[in-house]
Amino acid sequence: DRVLIRIKDLTVEKADEVVWVRGRIHTSRAKGKQCFLVLRQQQFNIQALVAVGQHASKQMVKFAANINKESIVDVEGVVRKAYQKIGGCTQQDVELHVQRIYVISLAEPRLPLQLDDAVRPEVEGEEDGRATVNQDTRLDNRVIDLRTATSQAIFCLQSGICQLFRETLIRKGFVEIQTPKIISAASEGGANVFTVSYFKSSAYLAQSPQLYKQMCICADFDKVFCVGPVFRAEDSNTHRHLTEFVGLDIEMAFNYHYHEVVDEIADTLVQIFKGLQERFQTEIQTVNKQFPCEPFKFLEPTLRLEYREAVAMLREAGVEMGDEEDLSTPNEKLLGRLVKEKYDTDFYILDKYPLAVRPFYTMPDPVNPKNSNSYDMFMRGEEILSGAQRIHDPQLLTERAQHHGIDLEKIKAYIDSFRFGAPPHAGGGIGLERVTMLYLGLHNVRQTSMFPRDPKRLTP
């Protein structure tokens, strides 16, 4: 007959009520005839007191004090208003006076890492000599690391990004689609694909859902999006690359100009940023305790610069680069700082990239053949979306593929999809983990990938 109450709902309004709570033993401290426990549930925790008296014997106090950390317990107790704020707990105004306690699942006595060490800011640990937990230890013991308040907050917020992405696009009239991840040819005609055995032949893991998004546009769906895994067989040993990540992909037919699509994608991201500000302040503040960061800033409408303007800003700052040279990672970050100083925004669009640095399927600029109708979007000076108007004419697509030295046989299905009438369209792909990382100002995408995959990590 127990009704379990969530720790986050234990407030002064419940003072003097008898409640049942399930949680993990975060810490325990025995003091004379009393034992203080901290019970944790996701990123919320409360102090619980077991004291010798009418409802607790000495043996019960001793029993409670000896329950291993991270064990799951059910506790019956009375909610009491605290005499003073309880530091170190999210529920600072109340505590739980325990009458009964049951161990539901006993944890082993030795933990591979201590959760208090795992949430300690690195600078703080360096200053006072206390332990912090390095990234490999965290990822080797991910189940424990994911229990920390910081990890709980990161992945709750990431879930919110997916929810807001879907909400916004469905409201805009988009249809969600699911696309194959096992495909017969490299998605983008490149070599960075994972080959898998497929019965008596070989297949590939999809680098992108792009072919299928575009086929849906050709099938008159007009506006589509998908959320799913993307695979890149690249040397992803950087702070922002993974061999498998979650792609938030958009494709859309337009009537007059590809900027219709650019504006729609930018507004979708702005709605996500606004939704995170409104709905996830608790999670943002929880992450900021361990990883302090300035609040994410954006403009409405979104700042859009042409690539030539970005090159001019970088040259003015002392960078030497050609008009048709792609941005290096250091130059991307420098440009992000220059844009922030000048326009006070962490989110902006670069438009009209040089055609020479874009994939074969990118539509050339009809005014300047050296440019293309393509764009990238940036957060805190790092790219989170790469997109373009796609070539929808099969003859031009064939010519551009040949110019890039791509084997036409390998992309035959792609080119053939445009032979029966295709509307002008554009789109792009967003990396979910990268958006989460940059919104929160974190320093490595592995912090925002629940079980990251890179060239050195295939487990857990």
SEVEX-183853 format. One record per residue (C-alpha): x, y, z; chain. Coordinates in pm, 1 decimal. Example, Ala and Ser with C-alpha at 12.3 -4.5 7.8 and 13.67 -1.06 7.14 Angstrom:
# residues 2
u = 1230.0	v = -450.0	w = 780.0	chain = A
u = 1367.0	v = -106.0	w = 714.0	chain = A
//
This chain:
# residues 460
u = 0.0	v = 0.0	w = 0.0	chain = A
u = 302.8	v = 232.2	w = -10.2	chain = A
u = 271.4	v = 542.3	w = -229.4	chain = A
u = 622.9	v = 661.7	w = -306.4	chain = A
u = 675.3	v = 1040.0	w = -309.9	chain = A
u = 941.2	v = 1206.1	w = -525.5	chain = A
u = 1216.9	v = 1383.1	w = -335.4	chain = A
u = 1172.5	v = 1701.8	w = -539.1	chain = A
u = 809.9	v = 1718.5	w = -413.6	chain = A
u = 910.1	v = 1711.4	w = -45.1	chain = A
u = 861.6	v = 2077.4	w = 47.1	chain = A
u = 742.0	v = 2269.4	w = 353.4	chain = A
u = 383.1	v = 2218.1	w = 232.7	chain = A
u = 427.6	v = 1850.3	w = 326.9	chain = A
u = 561.9	v = 1926.6	w = 675.7	chain = A
u = 441.4	v = 1676.4	w = 941.4	chain = A
u = 312.5	v = 1432.0	w = 677.5	chain = A
u = 419.7	v = 1066.8	w = 689.4	chain = A
u = 559.3	v = 972.1	w = 348.4	chain = A
u = 737.4	v = 688.8	w = 167.3	chain = A
u = 1042.7	v = 774.0	w = -40.2	chain = A
u = 1268.5	v = 558.7	w = -258.5	chain = A
u = 1622.2	v = 681.0	w = -316.6	chain = A
u = 1989.7	v = 597.5	w = -318.4	chain = A
u = 2212.5	v = 636.8	w = -12.9	chain = A
u = 2436.4	v = 921.8	w = -124.1	chain = A
u = 2615.5	v = 966.8	w = 209.5	chain = A
u = 2576.0	v = 843.2	w = 566.7	chain = A
u = 2720.5	v = 980.1	w = 889.3	chain = A
u = 2668.1	v = 829.7	w = 1233.1	chain = A
u = 2686.5	v = 1055.8	w = 1538.3	chain = A
u = 2608.5	v = 904.9	w = 1876.4	chain = A
u = 2250.4	v = 781.9	w = 1879.8	chain = A
u = 2179.0	v = 940.3	w = 1541.6	chain = A
u = 2258.4	v = 867.9	w = 1179.7	chain = A
u = 2231.1	v = 1132.3	w = 908.2	chain = A
u = 2165.8	v = 1001.8	w = 557.5	chain = A
u = 2142.7	v = 1192.1	w = 231.7	chain = A
u = 1894.0	v = 1024.5	w = -1.2	chain = A
u = 1930.6	v = 1101.2	w = -372.5	chain = A
u = 1688.4	v = 1075.0	w = -661.6	chain = A
u = 1830.8	v = 1193.0	w = -995.5	chain = A
u = 1962.5	v = 1548.7	w = -928.9	chain = A
u = 1749.8	v = 1598.6	w = -615.4	chain = A
u = 1843.1	v = 1501.2	w = -259.9	chain = A
u = 1721.7	v = 1535.6	w = 97.3	chain = A
u = 1867.6	v = 1485.8	w = 444.5	chain = A
u = 1716.4	v = 1196.3	w = 640.9	chain = A
u = 1763.3	v = 1149.5	w = 1016.4	chain = A
u = 1749.9	v = 811.4	w = 1190.7	chain = A
u = 1750.5	v = 872.7	w = 1568.2	chain = A
u = 1702.5	v = 640.8	w = 1868.0	chain = A
u = 1350.4	v = 691.5	w = 1994.9	chain = A
u = 995.4	v = 565.4	w = 1964.7	chain = A
u = 1038.8	v = 449.3	w = 1603.0	chain = A
u = 1409.4	v = 356.8	w = 1591.4	chain = A
u = 1627.8	v = 136.2	w = 1808.7	chain = A
u = 2007.3	v = 150.6	w = 1847.3	chain = A
u = 2027.6	v = -149.2	w = 1614.6	chain = A
u = 1826.3	v = 33.6	w = 1349.1	chain = A
u = 2055.8	v = 338.4	w = 1369.2	chain = A
u = 2359.7	v = 109.6	w = 1337.0	chain = A
u = 2194.9	v = -75.3	w = 1047.3	chain = A
u = 2121.4	v = 250.0	w = 860.7	chain = A
u = 2475.9	v = 377.7	w = 913.8	chain = A
u = 2622.6	v = 62.3	w = 761.2	chain = A
u = 2418.6	v = 52.5	w = 439.7	chain = A
u = 2663.2	v = 82.6	w = 150.1	chain = A
u = 2666.2	v = 403.5	w = -52.9	chain = A
u = 2457.7	v = 391.5	w = -374.7	chain = A
u = 2227.4	v = 122.6	w = -232.9	chain = A
u = 1858.5	v = 174.4	w = -313.7	chain = A
u = 1631.6	v = 202.4	w = -8.8	chain = A
u = 1266.4	v = 261.4	w = 71.2	chain = A
u = 1217.1	v = 491.7	w = 367.2	chain = A
u = 907.9	v = 578.9	w = 569.9	chain = A
u = 941.0	v = 902.9	w = 758.0	chain = A
u = 786.1	v = 1227.3	w = 874.8	chain = A
u = 863.3	v = 1543.6	w = 679.9	chain = A
u = 995.2	v = 1805.5	w = 923.6	chain = A
u = 1069.6	v = 2170.1	w = 862.3	chain = A
u = 1443.1	v = 2235.4	w = 905.6	chain = A
u = 1557.1	v = 2483.4	w = 1173.8	chain = A
u = 1809.1	v = 2626.2	w = 928.7	chain = A
u = 1892.1	v = 2581.6	w = 560.1	chain = A
u = 2047.2	v = 2240.6	w = 493.1	chain = A
u = 2359.0	v = 2298.0	w = 286.9	chain = A
u = 2452.6	v = 2039.6	w = 24.7	chain = A
u = 2093.8	v = 1929.4	w = -35.2	chain = A
u = 1851.2	v = 2046.9	w = -298.7	chain = A
u = 1568.6	v = 2024.5	w = -44.8	chain = A
u = 1710.0	v = 2278.4	w = 201.4	chain = A
u = 1395.9	v = 2366.3	w = 398.2	chain = A
u = 1286.4	v = 2018.0	w = 508.7	chain = A
u = 1434.9	v = 1691.8	w = 629.9	chain = A
u = 1297.4	v = 1341.9	w = 672.1	chain = A
u = 1271.4	v = 1181.9	w = 1017.8	chain = A
u = 1294.7	v = 810.8	w = 945.7	chain = A
u = 1062.7	v = 556.0	w = 1106.4	chain = A
u = 1133.3	v = 255.8	w = 885.0	chain = A
u = 1395.7	v = 170.4	w = 625.1	chain = A
u = 1419.8	v = -119.9	w = 380.6	chain = A
u = 1709.9	v = -205.1	w = 151.8	chain = A
u = 1573.5	v = -271.3	w = -198.4	chain = A
u = 1909.4	v = -323.8	w = -372.7	chain = A
u = 2244.4	v = -337.1	w = -193.0	chain = A
u = 2541.6	v = -183.1	w = -374.4	chain = A
u = 2889.7	v = -330.7	w = -346.6	chain = A
u = 3100.4	v = -164.3	w = -74.0	chain = A
u = 3373.6	v = -37.7	w = -308.5	chain = A
u = 3271.1	v = 211.4	w = -577.7	chain = A
u = 3489.1	v = 272.1	w = -886.4	chain = A
u = 3450.6	v = 646.4	w = -830.9	chain = A
u = 3301.5	v = 872.7	w = -566.5	chain = A
u = 3009.6	v = 1084.8	w = -684.2	chain = A
u = 3119.7	v = 1383.1	w = -473.8	chain = A
u = 3456.2	v = 1375.8	w = -654.6	chain = A
u = 3279.9	v = 1346.1	w = -990.8	chain = A
u = 3079.0	v = 1669.4	w = -942.5	chain = A
u = 3365.7	v = 1874.9	w = -799.0	chain = A
u = 3475.8	v = 2163.1	w = -1026.8	chain = A
u = 3827.2	v = 2089.5	w = -1155.9	chain = A
u = 3963.2	v = 2428.2	w = -1047.2	chain = A
u = 3829.6	v = 2378.2	w = -696.0	chain = A
u = 3993.2	v = 2034.4	w = -675.5	chain = A
u = 4327.9	v = 2174.9	w = -790.6	chain = A
u = 4316.7	v = 2454.4	w = -533.3	chain = A
u = 4254.3	v = 2244.9	w = -221.6	chain = A
u = 4409.6	v = 1913.2	w = -328.1	chain = A
u = 4082.2	v = 1720.3	w = -333.1	chain = A
u = 4022.5	v = 1451.2	w = -592.4	chain = A
u = 3846.2	v = 1502.5	w = -923.7	chain = A
u = 3759.2	v = 1229.5	w = -1173.9	chain = A
u = 3918.2	v = 1224.0	w = -1519.2	chain = A
u = 3720.1	v = 1166.3	w = -1836.9	chain = A
u = 3837.7	v = 809.6	w = -1908.2	chain = A
u = 3748.8	v = 696.5	w = -1555.8	chain = A
u = 3405.1	v = 853.6	w = -1597.3	chain = A
u = 3343.3	v = 684.7	w = -1931.2	chain = A
u = 3479.5	v = 346.5	w = -1815.0	chain = A
u = 3226.3	v = 361.5	w = -1529.4	chain = A
u = 2953.3	v = 549.3	w = -1712.8	chain = A
u = 2662.7	v = 398.9	w = -1517.9	chain = A
u = 2799.8	v = 553.0	w = -1196.8	chain = A
u = 2898.8	v = 880.4	w = -1364.1	chain = A
u = 2550.4	v = 922.3	w = -1511.0	chain = A
u = 2409.6	v = 927.3	w = -1156.4	chain = A
u = 2576.5	v = 1258.3	w = -1075.7	chain = A
u = 2358.4	v = 1568.2	w = -1056.8	chain = A
u = 2557.6	v = 1722.5	w = -1342.4	chain = A
u = 2510.0	v = 1427.0	w = -1578.5	chain = A
u = 2142.1	v = 1398.3	w = -1486.8	chain = A
u = 2095.7	v = 1767.1	w = -1569.8	chain = A
u = 2291.6	v = 1744.3	w = -1899.0	chain = A
u = 2082.6	v = 1458.7	w = -2034.7	chain = A
u = 1750.8	v = 1599.8	w = -1911.4	chain = A
u = 1835.7	v = 1917.5	w = -2102.7	chain = A
u = 1941.9	v = 1713.0	w = -2407.4	chain = A
u = 1606.8	v = 1535.9	w = -2399.0	chain = A
u = 1449.5	v = 1882.2	w = -2392.1	chain = A
u = 1637.6	v = 1980.2	w = -2709.5	chain = A
u = 1489.0	v = 1679.6	w = -2892.9	chain = A
u = 1143.1	v = 1755.9	w = -2757.4	chain = A
u = 1162.4	v = 2124.3	w = -2857.7	chain = A
u = 1302.2	v = 2031.0	w = -3201.1	chain = A
u = 1004.0	v = 1803.3	w = -3264.6	chain = A
u = 747.3	v = 2042.9	w = -3115.8	chain = A
u = 871.4	v = 2337.1	w = -3320.8	chain = A
u = 892.1	v = 2155.9	w = -3654.5	chain = A
u = 556.3	v = 1979.8	w = -3616.9	chain = A
u = 402.2	v = 2320.0	w = -3538.5	chain = A
u = 562.4	v = 2448.7	w = -3862.0	chain = A
u = 399.3	v = 2170.2	w = -4063.8	chain = A
u = 695.8	v = 1930.4	w = -4095.2	chain = A
u = 652.1	v = 1551.8	w = -4109.1	chain = A
u = 884.9	v = 1328.7	w = -3907.5	chain = A
u = 1036.3	v = 1043.7	w = -4112.0	chain = A
u = 1256.5	v = 744.0	w = -4029.6	chain = A
u = 1536.9	v = 660.1	w = -4269.8	chain = A
u = 1751.8	v = 346.2	w = -4323.0	chain = A
u = 2087.9	v = 330.1	w = -4146.6	chain = A
u = 2212.8	v = 32.6	w = -4353.2	chain = A
u = 2266.3	v = 152.4	w = -4708.7	chain = A
u = 2411.7	v = 20.0	w = -5033.9	chain = A
u = 2652.2	v = 307.1	w = -5108.3	chain = A
u = 2830.4	v = 582.8	w = -4919.1	chain = A
u = 2573.2	v = 853.6	w = -4841.9	chain = A
u = 2781.3	v = 1139.5	w = -4971.8	chain = A
u = 3010.1	v = 958.1	w = -5214.6	chain = A
u = 3299.6	v = 974.4	w = -4969.4	chain = A
u = 3537.2	v = 717.4	w = -4823.0	chain = A
u = 3470.2	v = 780.8	w = -4451.9	chain = A
u = 3210.7	v = 508.6	w = -4407.2	chain = A
u = 3183.0	v = 196.2	w = -4194.5	chain = A
u = 3150.9	v = -119.5	w = -4404.2	chain = A
u = 2937.7	v = -400.8	w = -4264.4	chain = A
u = 2883.4	v = -756.9	w = -4383.3	chain = A
u = 2537.5	v = -786.6	w = -4539.6	chain = A
u = 2455.8	v = -1149.2	w = -4619.4	chain = A
u = 2675.9	v = -1232.0	w = -4923.6	chain = A
u = 2773.1	v = -871.7	w = -4997.3	chain = A
u = 2877.9	v = -553.3	w = -4819.1	chain = A
u = 2673.7	v = -255.6	w = -4701.4	chain = A
u = 2751.8	v = 72.5	w = -4523.7	chain = A
u = 2634.6	v = 255.6	w = -4214.4	chain = A
u = 2467.5	v = 582.1	w = -4317.6	chain = A
u = 2679.6	v = 897.4	w = -4291.8	chain = A
u = 2363.1	v = 1102.6	w = -4327.1	chain = A
u = 1990.9	v = 1058.0	w = -4399.2	chain = A
u = 2028.2	v = 1311.3	w = -4680.1	chain = A
u = 1940.4	v = 1089.1	w = -4978.7	chain = A
u = 1619.6	v = 976.5	w = -4809.2	chain = A
u = 1523.9	v = 1325.7	w = -4692.2	chain = A
u = 1561.4	v = 1447.8	w = -5050.0	chain = A
u = 1367.4	v = 1151.9	w = -5190.8	chain = A
u = 1080.6	v = 1248.6	w = -4957.1	chain = A
u = 1091.0	v = 1603.5	w = -5092.0	chain = A
u = 1074.4	v = 1456.5	w = -5445.2	chain = A
u = 773.8	v = 1254.6	w = -5322.3	chain = A
u = 594.4	v = 1584.1	w = -5235.2	chain = A
u = 624.8	v = 1574.9	w = -4856.2	chain = A
u = 754.8	v = 1936.0	w = -4878.8	chain = A
u = 889.3	v = 1957.3	w = -4521.0	chain = A
u = 1051.3	v = 1665.1	w = -4338.8	chain = A
u = 1276.3	v = 1603.7	w = -4040.4	chain = A
u = 1430.2	v = 1303.6	w = -3869.0	chain = A
u = 1613.0	v = 1224.9	w = -3546.3	chain = A
u = 1852.5	v = 931.5	w = -3554.0	chain = A
u = 2208.4	v = 797.9	w = -3540.9	chain = A
u = 2470.1	v = 910.6	w = -3791.6	chain = A
u = 2798.5	v = 723.5	w = -3849.7	chain = A
u = 3131.3	v = 875.2	w = -3956.1	chain = A
u = 3442.8	v = 657.0	w = -3997.1	chain = A
u = 3673.1	v = 950.6	w = -3931.3	chain = A
u = 3970.0	v = 997.4	w = -3700.5	chain = A
u = 3742.1	v = 1154.4	w = -3440.7	chain = A
u = 4005.3	v = 1222.0	w = -3174.2	chain = A
u = 3899.1	v = 1582.5	w = -3113.6	chain = A
u = 3688.3	v = 1753.5	w = -2848.8	chain = A
u = 3388.9	v = 1780.0	w = -3085.5	chain = A
u = 3387.5	v = 1472.2	w = -3312.2	chain = A
u = 3241.6	v = 1123.7	w = -3260.0	chain = A
u = 3215.1	v = 821.7	w = -3488.5	chain = A
u = 2845.6	v = 791.4	w = -3396.9	chain = A
u = 2624.0	v = 1081.5	w = -3301.2	chain = A
u = 2256.6	v = 1178.7	w = -3307.7	chain = A
u = 2156.8	v = 1384.3	w = -3609.4	chain = A
u = 1867.9	v = 1630.2	w = -3606.8	chain = A
u = 1805.3	v = 1657.6	w = -3981.4	chain = A
u = 1579.6	v = 1892.6	w = -4176.4	chain = A
u = 1489.5	v = 1913.2	w = -4544.5	chain = A
u = 1239.3	v = 2149.5	w = -4705.0	chain = A
u = 1112.1	v = 2253.2	w = -5047.0	chain = A
u = 1104.0	v = 2629.3	w = -5105.4	chain = A
u = 914.4	v = 2857.8	w = -5339.8	chain = A
u = 1143.1	v = 3147.4	w = -5430.7	chain = A
u = 1479.1	v = 3143.1	w = -5251.2	chain = A
u = 1680.4	v = 2904.5	w = -5035.7	chain = A
u = 1684.5	v = 3167.4	w = -4759.1	chain = A
u = 1326.8	v = 3053.6	w = -4685.4	chain = A
u = 1486.0	v = 2732.6	w = -4554.4	chain = A
u = 1775.1	v = 2910.2	w = -4380.5	chain = A
u = 1527.0	v = 3129.8	w = -4191.5	chain = A
u = 1311.3	v = 2829.8	w = -4095.5	chain = A
u = 1608.5	v = 2634.1	w = -3957.4	chain = A
u = 1744.8	v = 2937.9	w = -3771.0	chain = A
u = 1404.7	v = 3007.6	w = -3615.1	chain = A
u = 1377.7	v = 2641.3	w = -3509.9	chain = A
u = 1708.6	v = 2671.3	w = -3323.0	chain = A
u = 1600.7	v = 3001.5	w = -3166.3	chain = A
u = 1277.7	v = 2837.4	w = -3043.5	chain = A
u = 1490.5	v = 2559.3	w = -2890.6	chain = A
u = 1714.7	v = 2814.2	w = -2714.6	chain = A
u = 1411.4	v = 3002.7	w = -2581.2	chain = A
u = 1246.9	v = 2680.6	w = -2466.0	chain = A
u = 1562.3	v = 2575.3	w = -2279.2	chain = A
u = 1574.9	v = 2912.1	w = -2103.6	chain = A
u = 1211.1	v = 2882.4	w = -1999.0	chain = A
u = 1189.9	v = 2515.5	w = -1903.3	chain = A
u = 1537.3	v = 2402.6	w = -1795.2	chain = A
u = 1678.6	v = 2669.8	w = -1563.9	chain = A
u = 1727.0	v = 2414.9	w = -1281.9	chain = A
u = 1934.3	v = 2191.5	w = -1510.3	chain = A
u = 2135.8	v = 2482.9	w = -1650.4	chain = A
u = 2219.1	v = 2604.8	w = -1299.2	chain = A
u = 2310.2	v = 2252.6	w = -1185.8	chain = A
u = 2562.0	v = 2215.9	w = -1471.1	chain = A
u = 2696.4	v = 2567.4	w = -1409.3	chain = A
u = 2788.7	v = 2475.1	w = -1051.4	chain = A
u = 3048.7	v = 2233.2	w = -1184.8	chain = A
u = 3120.3	v = 2399.8	w = -1519.6	chain = A
u = 3067.5	v = 2777.6	w = -1485.6	chain = A
u = 2970.8	v = 2944.3	w = -1813.0	chain = A
u = 2819.2	v = 3268.2	w = -1940.4	chain = A
u = 2450.8	v = 3239.2	w = -2041.1	chain = A
u = 2400.4	v = 3157.7	w = -2408.9	chain = A
u = 2310.4	v = 3469.3	w = -2613.7	chain = A
u = 2122.7	v = 3488.7	w = -2944.4	chain = A
u = 1948.2	v = 3748.9	w = -3156.9	chain = A
u = 1604.8	v = 3760.1	w = -3318.0	chain = A
u = 1618.9	v = 3753.6	w = -3614.7	chain = A
u = 1942.2	v = 3553.7	w = -3625.5	chain = A
u = 2256.1	v = 3732.2	w = -3743.0	chain = A
u = 2349.1	v = 3623.4	w = -4095.7	chain = A
u = 2690.4	v = 3712.6	w = -4242.0	chain = A
u = 2826.5	v = 3630.6	w = -4584.6	chain = A
u = 3145.9	v = 3426.8	w = -4596.9	chain = A
u = 3338.8	v = 3716.8	w = -4752.3	chain = A
u = 3243.4	v = 3934.1	w = -4451.0	chain = A
u = 3378.6	v = 3667.8	w = -4214.7	chain = A
u = 3704.8	v = 3649.3	w = -4412.6	chain = A
u = 3735.1	v = 4030.6	w = -4393.1	chain = A
u = 3684.7	v = 4022.9	w = -4012.6	chain = A
u = 3953.1	v = 3754.9	w = -3974.6	chain = A
u = 4199.0	v = 3941.8	w = -4198.8	chain = A
u = 4140.0	v = 4255.1	w = -3995.1	chain = A
u = 4234.8	v = 4049.8	w = -3686.8	chain = A
u = 4563.6	v = 3945.1	w = -3853.6	chain = A
u = 4466.8	v = 3610.6	w = -4009.1	chain = A
u = 4606.0	v = 3535.0	w = -4354.8	chain = A
u = 4363.5	v = 3332.5	w = -4565.8	chain = A
u = 4243.5	v = 3314.4	w = -4926.8	chain = A
u = 3896.5	v = 3402.7	w = -5050.6	chain = A
u = 3818.2	v = 3037.9	w = -5131.0	chain = A
u = 3991.2	v = 2880.4	w = -4831.1	chain = A
u = 3780.0	v = 2689.0	w = -4576.6	chain = A
u = 3773.9	v = 2794.1	w = -4211.9	chain = A
u = 4013.5	v = 2605.0	w = -3985.5	chain = A
u = 3898.9	v = 2518.2	w = -3632.2	chain = A
u = 4116.7	v = 2794.5	w = -3473.4	chain = A
u = 3979.1	v = 3048.7	w = -3722.5	chain = A
u = 3622.6	v = 2935.2	w = -3651.5	chain = A
u = 3677.8	v = 2998.6	w = -3280.0	chain = A
u = 3845.5	v = 3334.7	w = -3342.9	chain = A
u = 3557.1	v = 3438.7	w = -3566.6	chain = A
u = 3314.7	v = 3339.4	w = -3290.9	chain = A
u = 3495.0	v = 3573.3	w = -3048.8	chain = A
u = 3499.8	v = 3856.7	w = -3304.8	chain = A
u = 3126.4	v = 3814.7	w = -3375.4	chain = A
u = 3049.0	v = 3810.0	w = -3001.6	chain = A
u = 3245.9	v = 4132.3	w = -2948.5	chain = A
u = 3082.5	v = 4309.6	w = -3242.0	chain = A
u = 2724.9	v = 4175.5	w = -3234.6	chain = A
u = 2687.3	v = 4028.4	w = -2881.2	chain = A
u = 2555.7	v = 3692.1	w = -2999.0	chain = A
u = 2674.4	v = 3332.4	w = -2956.5	chain = A
u = 2461.0	v = 3209.6	w = -3248.6	chain = A
u = 2498.8	v = 3319.2	w = -3609.0	chain = A
u = 2487.9	v = 3202.4	w = -3971.6	chain = A
u = 2762.7	v = 3213.3	w = -4235.2	chain = A
u = 2616.4	v = 3218.2	w = -4585.9	chain = A
u = 2755.2	v = 3191.8	w = -4941.3	chain = A
u = 3050.1	v = 2956.3	w = -4881.4	chain = A
u = 3303.1	v = 2915.7	w = -5165.0	chain = A
u = 3183.5	v = 2639.1	w = -5398.2	chain = A
u = 3531.5	v = 2483.2	w = -5393.0	chain = A
u = 3500.7	v = 2380.4	w = -5024.8	chain = A
u = 3148.3	v = 2232.2	w = -5041.2	chain = A
u = 3023.2	v = 1884.0	w = -5147.2	chain = A
u = 2933.1	v = 1804.4	w = -5507.7	chain = A
u = 2555.5	v = 1825.8	w = -5450.8	chain = A
u = 2570.5	v = 2194.3	w = -5342.3	chain = A
u = 2393.8	v = 2441.6	w = -5572.7	chain = A
u = 2633.9	v = 2699.5	w = -5723.2	chain = A
u = 2547.3	v = 3066.0	w = -5670.0	chain = A
u = 2378.3	v = 3183.3	w = -5993.6	chain = A
u = 2531.9	v = 3532.1	w = -5957.7	chain = A
u = 2889.8	v = 3437.9	w = -5865.3	chain = A
u = 2995.9	v = 3089.0	w = -5985.4	chain = A
u = 3280.9	v = 3080.6	w = -5728.3	chain = A
u = 3024.8	v = 3090.6	w = -5446.2	chain = A
u = 2752.0	v = 2847.7	w = -5347.9	chain = A
u = 2403.8	v = 2859.7	w = -5199.3	chain = A
u = 2531.3	v = 2702.2	w = -4879.3	chain = A
u = 2551.1	v = 2797.9	w = -4514.5	chain = A
u = 2678.8	v = 2689.2	w = -4175.0	chain = A
u = 2538.3	v = 2779.0	w = -3833.8	chain = A
u = 2759.4	v = 2838.0	w = -3531.4	chain = A
u = 2728.3	v = 2831.5	w = -3151.5	chain = A
u = 3004.7	v = 2985.5	w = -2941.0	chain = A
u = 3236.0	v = 2984.7	w = -3244.3	chain = A
u = 3187.0	v = 2619.0	w = -3340.3	chain = A
u = 2985.4	v = 2480.2	w = -3629.9	chain = A
u = 2668.1	v = 2294.0	w = -3534.7	chain = A
u = 2496.6	v = 2275.8	w = -3873.3	chain = A
u = 2617.7	v = 2248.6	w = -4228.8	chain = A
u = 2356.9	v = 2295.9	w = -4499.6	chain = A
u = 2287.1	v = 2403.2	w = -4854.5	chain = A
u = 2045.3	v = 2427.9	w = -5139.2	chain = A
u = 2076.3	v = 2090.1	w = -5311.0	chain = A
u = 2115.5	v = 2052.7	w = -5684.6	chain = A
u = 1780.7	v = 1913.5	w = -5802.7	chain = A
u = 1867.8	v = 1897.0	w = -6174.2	chain = A
u = 2014.0	v = 1551.0	w = -6260.3	chain = A
u = 2229.1	v = 1684.3	w = -6545.8	chain = A
u = 2395.7	v = 1953.4	w = -6331.7	chain = A
u = 2432.5	v = 1702.6	w = -6047.3	chain = A
u = 2611.3	v = 1460.3	w = -6281.2	chain = A
u = 2846.8	v = 1734.7	w = -6399.9	chain = A
u = 2932.5	v = 1841.4	w = -6044.1	chain = A
u = 2993.5	v = 1479.4	w = -5936.4	chain = A
u = 3228.7	v = 1428.9	w = -6229.9	chain = A
u = 3408.0	v = 1753.7	w = -6141.6	chain = A
u = 3468.5	v = 1608.8	w = -5792.0	chain = A
u = 3595.3	v = 1278.6	w = -5935.4	chain = A
u = 3309.4	v = 1073.0	w = -5787.0	chain = A
u = 3223.7	v = 733.3	w = -5936.9	chain = A
u = 2880.4	v = 793.9	w = -6090.7	chain = A
u = 2783.7	v = 427.5	w = -6053.3	chain = A
u = 2811.0	v = 457.8	w = -5675.7	chain = A
u = 2565.7	v = 750.0	w = -5659.3	chain = A
u = 2334.1	v = 636.8	w = -5939.6	chain = A
u = 2035.4	v = 593.1	w = -5704.3	chain = A
u = 2091.1	v = 942.7	w = -5570.6	chain = A
u = 2098.5	v = 1106.5	w = -5914.9	chain = A
u = 1808.2	v = 895.8	w = -6044.6	chain = A
u = 1581.9	v = 1022.1	w = -5763.3	chain = A
u = 1570.3	v = 1363.2	w = -5937.7	chain = A
u = 1478.9	v = 1238.3	w = -6287.7	chain = A
u = 1100.6	v = 1248.7	w = -6238.9	chain = A
u = 1054.5	v = 1606.4	w = -6124.4	chain = A
u = 1209.3	v = 1750.5	w = -5808.8	chain = A
u = 1121.4	v = 2084.9	w = -5645.4	chain = A
u = 1397.3	v = 2326.1	w = -5540.0	chain = A
u = 1491.2	v = 2236.1	w = -5183.7	chain = A
u = 1749.2	v = 2282.5	w = -4911.0	chain = A
u = 1826.3	v = 2150.8	w = -4567.0	chain = A
u = 2091.5	v = 2065.7	w = -4313.7	chain = A
u = 2200.2	v = 1837.9	w = -4033.4	chain = A
u = 2251.6	v = 1933.9	w = -3669.2	chain = A
u = 2461.0	v = 1737.0	w = -3419.7	chain = A
u = 2255.4	v = 1692.9	w = -3100.9	chain = A
u = 2553.0	v = 1628.2	w = -2873.0	chain = A
u = 2739.6	v = 1929.2	w = -3009.4	chain = A
u = 2440.7	v = 2162.2	w = -2956.7	chain = A
u = 2410.4	v = 2041.2	w = -2596.1	chain = A
u = 2784.7	v = 2087.2	w = -2536.7	chain = A
u = 2796.7	v = 2440.1	w = -2677.8	chain = A
u = 2472.2	v = 2562.3	w = -2522.1	chain = A
u = 2603.6	v = 2462.7	w = -2178.0	chain = A
u = 2958.8	v = 2580.4	w = -2254.1	chain = A
u = 3113.8	v = 2236.8	w = -2189.7	chain = A
u = 3458.1	v = 2146.7	w = -2319.4	chain = A
u = 3411.4	v = 1798.8	w = -2471.9	chain = A
u = 3131.6	v = 1636.8	w = -2671.9	chain = A
u = 3185.3	v = 1312.8	w = -2476.3	chain = A
u = 3026.1	v = 1488.1	w = -2178.8	chain = A
u = 2703.5	v = 1516.1	w = -2379.7	chain = A
u = 2707.4	v = 1171.0	w = -2540.7	chain = A
u = 2554.7	v = 915.8	w = -2306.7	chain = A
u = 2773.4	v = 628.9	w = -2430.7	chain = A
u = 3024.4	v = 792.2	w = -2669.5	chain = A
u = 3186.7	v = 617.5	w = -2964.1	chain = A
u = 3520.1	v = 730.2	w = -3102.5	chain = A
u = 3823.1	v = 552.4	w = -3256.3	chain = A
u = 3942.5	v = 447.4	w = -2909.0	chain = A
u = 3613.0	v = 367.7	w = -2739.1	chain = A
u = 3359.2	v = 96.8	w = -2821.1	chain = A
u = 3242.1	v = 21.7	w = -2464.7	chain = A
u = 3040.7	v = 40.0	w = -2250.8	chain = A
//
